[in-house]
């Protein structure tokens, strides 16, 4: 498989969104894109609470223990790098009762994680 054959993180996340919609789960992307050349926009984002490293997706899952929040940091199958801020968010979120935070390399891994948490 060549570099061009690997789906982008965006494409992998779109597949996950399709799956979540079919399943009927409540979810949202957490809008964290912060690239801008404008220092005014950067400051406005920071002042309004935008923080680096927050996972890409939040999903409410029905589990055997009741509803659970799942945060997913999506990465492509190869080449994705997890920032120190992302690692810290995942670590901190996993200390909250009823919350699971994971890094998923591709749609298939994210789907398998979701299915492992569901009511069987």
PEHU-V223920 format. One record per helix or strand of 2 or more residues. SS is the DSSP state (2 for helix, 1 for strand). FROM is the first residue (numbers start at 0). TO is the last residue. Records with the same first field share a line. If there is no record, write none. Layout:
SS->FROM-TO  FROM-TO
This chain:
2->2-4  8-22  38-46  83-92  106-116
1->25-28  56-62  65-74  98-104
